[in-house]
Amino acid sequence: MIGPYERWRRHVPAHPSYRCRACGVPWPCQHARLALVTAYRNDRVGLMVYLGAQLARALRELPDVHPALLAGQILYWVPRRR
């Protein structure tokens, strides 16, 4: 990537911990959230499908973590439609 979006490219989940590779906080971090909302600004359904796939992978990779905690971390930050 070239340009202002380059800094967001590194904020991806590390597997199997689902912590951000760049900053180490639970993914999606603030930078990843901003990048995702920007990338999917006109496609909220696409964003939810992508995050749902990430949730499914996280559930497989982190079987000891309660599913509601993972859902809260990965899905519940998405802005609601008005």
Backbone as a chain_set.jsonl record, in Angstrom:
{"seq": "MIGPYERWRRHVPAHPSYRCRACGVPWPCQHARLALVTAYRNDRVGLMVYLGAQLARALRELPDVHPALLAGQILYWVPRRR", "coords": {"N": [[0.837, -1.191, 0.0], [0.375, 2.235, -0.654], [0.663, 5.547, 0.469], [-1.636, 7.309, 2.682], [-2.88, 5.113, 3.882], [-1.075, 3.16, 4.5], [-0.071, 2.912, 7.134], [-2.073, 1.553, 8.463], [-2.073, -0.996, 7.504], [-0.46, -2.759, 8.902], [-1.833, -3.343, 11.194], [-3.116, -5.933, 11.908], [-4.674, -9.073, 12.867], [-2.813, -11.185, 15.06], [-2.197, -14.591, 14.924], [-2.434, -17.377, 17.084], [-3.499, -15.606, 18.957], [-5.114, -13.367, 18.59], [-4.41, -10.708, 18.96], [-3.327, -7.437, 18.143], [-0.875, -7.212, 15.625], [0.79, -5.004, 15.374], [0.453, -3.21, 17.598], [-0.188, -4.743, 19.822], [-2.524, -4.841, 21.363], [-5.876, -6.12, 22.056], [-7.329, -7.332, 19.051], [-9.869, -6.044, 16.903], [-7.781, -3.239, 17.0], [-7.792, 0.336, 17.697], [-6.681, 1.575, 15.418], [-7.012, -0.435, 13.479], [-9.793, -0.624, 13.483], [-10.534, 1.898, 12.485], [-9.367, 1.707, 9.94], [-10.849, -0.449, 8.887], [-13.501, 0.544, 8.925], [-13.166, 2.646, 7.169], [-12.377, 1.289, 4.823], [-14.634, -0.252, 4.319], [-16.693, 1.593, 4.042], [-18.997, 2.034, 2.5], [-20.217, -0.381, 2.592], [-21.556, -1.958, 4.793], [-22.607, -4.494, 5.338], [-20.737, -6.155, 4.089], [-18.534, -5.607, 5.741], [-19.462, -6.729, 8.153], [-19.664, -9.407, 7.388], [-16.956, -10.0, 6.885], [-15.895, -9.564, 9.48], [-17.374, -11.492, 10.835], [-16.297, -13.823, 9.749], [-13.73, -13.59, 10.782], [-14.37, -13.838, 13.477], [-15.327, -16.492, 13.546], [-12.961, -17.868, 12.968], [-11.429, -17.086, 15.169], [-12.876, -18.286, 17.22], [-12.345, -20.974, 16.719], [-9.56, -21.018, 17.096], [-9.187, -20.142, 19.682], [-10.338, -21.867, 21.869], [-10.713, -21.869, 24.634], [-11.58, -19.401, 25.439], [-14.416, -17.515, 26.325], [-17.191, -17.464, 24.135], [-18.848, -15.142, 24.009], [-17.172, -13.117, 24.877], [-15.277, -13.009, 22.83], [-16.947, -12.303, 20.694], [-17.766, -9.781, 21.544], [-15.337, -8.434, 21.452], [-14.638, -8.568, 18.722], [-16.901, -7.988, 17.119], [-18.814, -6.114, 18.276], [-18.121, -3.418, 18.219], [-18.73, -2.159, 15.885], [-20.209, 0.581, 14.245], [-23.654, 1.392, 14.641], [-26.418, 1.473, 12.365], [-28.261, 4.422, 11.554]], "CA": [[0.0, 0.0, 0.0], [1.084, 3.5, -0.72], [-0.15, 6.671, 0.883], [-2.029, 7.426, 4.087], [-3.406, 3.861, 4.429], [0.04, 2.259, 4.789], [0.092, 2.682, 8.574], [-3.109, 0.646, 8.958], [-1.863, -2.336, 6.976], [0.212, -3.589, 9.895], [-2.736, -3.606, 12.324], [-3.865, -7.146, 11.585], [-4.615, -9.979, 14.016], [-1.8, -12.234, 15.166], [-2.872, -15.856, 15.219], [-3.824, -17.55, 17.482], [-3.844, -14.779, 20.12], [-6.034, -12.292, 18.198], [-3.92, -9.41, 19.394], [-2.819, -6.688, 16.993], [0.554, -7.436, 15.383], [1.534, -3.748, 15.469], [0.444, -2.553, 18.907], [-0.312, -5.731, 20.886], [-3.803, -4.806, 22.087], [-6.842, -7.015, 21.404], [-7.716, -6.923, 17.707], [-9.304, -4.914, 16.168], [-7.387, -2.055, 17.759], [-8.393, 1.561, 17.164], [-6.202, 1.797, 14.056], [-7.662, -1.422, 12.615], [-11.203, -0.241, 13.362], [-10.609, 3.025, 11.561], [-9.069, 1.205, 8.599], [-11.97, -1.271, 8.429], [-14.648, 1.417, 8.647], [-12.829, 3.388, 5.957], [-12.38, 0.381, 3.677], [-15.993, -0.748, 4.091], [-17.577, 2.713, 4.354], [-20.262, 1.919, 1.782], [-20.598, -1.791, 2.574], [-21.62, -2.434, 6.177], [-22.825, -5.942, 5.304], [-19.435, -6.745, 3.789], [-17.736, -5.502, 6.961], [-19.945, -7.713, 9.121], [-19.285, -10.737, 6.884], [-15.522, -10.138, 7.151], [-15.692, -9.727, 10.921], [-17.943, -12.782, 11.203], [-15.292, -14.835, 9.395], [-12.665, -13.474, 11.776], [-14.901, -14.403, 14.716], [-15.342, -17.951, 13.41], [-11.574, -18.33, 13.088], [-11.008, -16.881, 16.56], [-13.529, -19.309, 18.043], [-11.595, -22.23, 16.52], [-8.194, -20.904, 17.591], [-9.199, -19.83, 21.12], [-11.485, -22.591, 22.424], [-10.856, -21.641, 26.072], [-12.14, -18.068, 25.67], [-15.873, -17.53, 26.2], [-17.605, -16.904, 22.842], [-19.388, -13.786, 24.142], [-16.046, -12.185, 24.971], [-14.721, -12.842, 21.487], [-17.914, -11.548, 19.887], [-17.675, -8.399, 21.984], [-14.071, -7.879, 20.978], [-14.513, -8.522, 17.266], [-18.086, -7.501, 16.407], [-19.715, -5.128, 18.875], [-17.65, -2.033, 18.072], [-19.193, -1.615, 14.592], [-21.266, 1.59, 14.422], [-25.01, 1.004, 14.25], [-27.066, 2.363, 11.395], [-29.226, 5.353, 12.16]], "C": [[0.872, 1.24, 0.0], [0.139, 4.579, -0.24], [-0.574, 6.582, 2.339], [-2.524, 6.119, 4.696], [-2.309, 2.871, 4.815], [0.138, 1.939, 6.28], [-0.934, 1.695, 9.12], [-2.863, -0.793, 8.539], [-1.266, -3.269, 8.017], [-0.69, -3.966, 11.056], [-3.687, -4.746, 11.963], [-3.754, -8.105, 12.759], [-3.461, -10.967, 13.92], [-2.524, -13.508, 15.579], [-1.974, -16.714, 16.087], [-4.276, -16.611, 18.596], [-4.912, -13.721, 19.853], [-5.706, -10.991, 18.906], [-3.322, -8.75, 18.151], [-1.311, -6.922, 16.851], [1.369, -6.163, 15.615], [1.594, -3.201, 16.888], [0.179, -3.497, 20.086], [-1.595, -5.71, 21.693], [-4.778, -5.758, 21.393], [-7.307, -6.452, 20.061], [-9.228, -6.976, 17.575], [-9.018, -3.72, 17.079], [-8.022, -0.818, 17.115], [-7.96, 1.835, 15.721], [-6.873, 0.833, 13.077], [-9.136, -1.078, 12.422], [-11.388, 0.897, 12.373], [-10.361, 2.569, 10.125], [-10.234, 0.386, 8.047], [-13.183, -0.421, 8.081], [-14.4, 2.216, 7.373], [-12.922, 2.493, 4.722], [-13.79, -0.081, 3.314], [-17.04, 0.352, 4.295], [-18.936, 2.639, 3.661], [-20.8, 0.489, 1.765], [-20.58, -2.355, 3.995], [-21.82, -3.938, 6.247], [-21.512, -6.664, 5.021], [-18.514, -6.718, 5.0], [-18.159, -6.554, 7.978], [-19.616, -9.137, 8.677], [-17.807, -10.994, 7.161], [-15.266, -10.378, 8.634], [-16.271, -11.041, 11.427], [-16.984, -13.919, 10.883], [-14.125, -14.798, 10.372], [-13.109, -14.062, 13.117], [-14.904, -15.924, 14.66], [-13.935, -18.526, 13.564], [-11.088, -18.192, 14.525], [-11.633, -17.928, 17.48], [-12.828, -20.656, 17.91], [-10.224, -22.172, 17.188], [-8.116, -20.66, 19.097], [-10.368, -20.544, 21.804], [-11.711, -22.349, 23.913], [-11.445, -20.281, 26.419], [-13.651, -18.132, 25.434], [-16.289, -16.847, 24.887], [-18.156, -15.479, 22.923], [-18.274, -12.75, 24.251], [-15.423, -11.947, 23.6], [-15.661, -12.039, 20.595], [-17.867, -10.067, 20.261], [-16.432, -7.71, 21.455], [-14.087, -7.638, 19.472], [-15.696, -7.843, 16.581], [-18.739, -6.248, 16.971], [-19.247, -3.686, 18.796], [-18.203, -1.373, 16.814], [-20.324, -0.61, 14.822], [-22.613, 1.083, 13.903], [-25.537, 1.975, 13.195], [-28.048, 3.256, 12.107], [-30.4, 5.542, 11.261]], "O": [[1.957, 1.27, 0.581], [-1.06, 4.526, -0.515], [0.044, 5.874, 3.135], [-2.588, 6.013, 5.921], [-2.607, 1.834, 5.408], [0.407, 0.794, 6.643], [-0.686, 1.061, 10.146], [-3.392, -1.715, 9.158], [-1.553, -4.466, 8.003], [-0.331, -4.845, 11.84], [-4.882, -4.548, 11.746], [-2.839, -7.975, 13.572], [-3.17, -11.51, 12.854], [-3.362, -13.492, 16.48], [-0.776, -16.759, 15.807], [-5.363, -16.809, 19.139], [-5.547, -13.232, 20.787], [-6.587, -10.275, 19.383], [-2.87, -9.429, 17.228], [-0.566, -6.842, 17.828], [2.53, -6.245, 16.015], [2.655, -2.773, 17.343], [0.31, -3.083, 21.238], [-1.739, -6.498, 22.628], [-4.534, -6.163, 20.257], [-7.634, -5.271, 19.942], [-9.834, -7.907, 18.107], [-9.885, -3.256, 17.82], [-8.71, -0.928, 16.101], [-8.766, 2.272, 14.899], [-7.257, 1.229, 11.977], [-9.669, -1.223, 11.322], [-12.284, 0.865, 11.53], [-11.059, 2.993, 9.205], [-10.573, 0.51, 6.87], [-13.824, -0.643, 7.053], [-15.322, 2.437, 6.587], [-13.479, 2.892, 3.699], [-14.1, -0.278, 2.14], [-18.169, 0.055, 4.687], [-19.926, 3.138, 4.195], [-21.726, 0.179, 1.016], [-19.696, -3.133, 4.352], [-21.259, -4.594, 7.124], [-21.214, -7.678, 5.652], [-17.797, -7.683, 5.262], [-17.311, -7.199, 8.595], [-19.318, -9.987, 9.516], [-17.439, -12.076, 7.618], [-14.515, -11.281, 9.004], [-15.721, -11.643, 12.349], [-16.868, -14.872, 11.653], [-13.591, -15.841, 10.75], [-12.321, -14.706, 13.809], [-14.522, -16.577, 15.631], [-13.747, -19.552, 14.218], [-10.411, -19.08, 15.042], [-10.985, -18.403, 18.413], [-12.728, -21.401, 18.885], [-9.775, -23.156, 17.776], [-7.092, -20.941, 19.719], [-11.297, -19.885, 22.273], [-12.808, -22.603, 24.409], [-11.776, -20.032, 27.578], [-14.108, -18.73, 24.46], [-15.79, -15.768, 24.568], [-17.952, -14.689, 22.001], [-18.42, -11.627, 23.768], [-15.084, -10.815, 23.253], [-15.213, -11.189, 19.826], [-17.923, -9.201, 19.388], [-16.473, -6.545, 21.059], [-13.599, -6.61, 19.003], [-15.511, -7.183, 15.558], [-19.178, -5.394, 16.202], [-19.949, -2.8, 19.282], [-18.152, -0.149, 16.689], [-21.291, -0.917, 15.518], [-22.69, 0.432, 12.861], [-25.147, 3.141, 13.149], [-28.602, 2.888, 13.142], [-31.32, 6.289, 11.595]]}, "num_chains": 1, "name": "protein.A"}
